[in-house]
């Protein structure tokens, strides 16, 4: 269980993807939430960054994760989990890291607070859904490879533009080379080479 956030420093994370959106809408509500609980807050703002970008491509998120890893913050508070992660798997992977570090995760709109039993239950449901989606993806890819072999074709992502596109989408969602290699049934070196190939 994460440590209590009482009298601790909290990390507020805010993201907007276009200049037509205003970070202050999220910040005001998050600041009020933290002030009402007597929490000191550090603010991490990615202004003009897509949620599809990985952690390394969003500077504020990268700093937030580094501070969480070093336990400089006791919890991460967001306005909406879609501001933090674009995909369910990206969210679950981050929350797994927070749990390992003893850092709580709170999303106001969804009512998620991993310091509570209800919040941990919701996280468990999210994790189960993410694993289900991962298994479905893997089954579809393996079925496609099996069909290709049955037709005498050379299987694999190098010869399948649909799989290549899916690989790029999964990588943009923040999955590691090891995770991608497991899902697509190839080596990490193959994944790295395919991601470095110029697109048509």
PyMOL commands that set and color helices and strands:
alter all, ss='L'
color gray80, all
select helices_A, chain A and resi 23-36+55-57+59-69+81-84+88-101+117-150+157-159+161-172+177-184+188-196
alter helices_A, ss='H'
color red, helices_A
select strands_A, chain A and resi 9-16+40-47+75-78+104-107+112-113
alter strands_A, ss='S'
color yellow, strands_A
deselect
rebuild
show_as cartoon
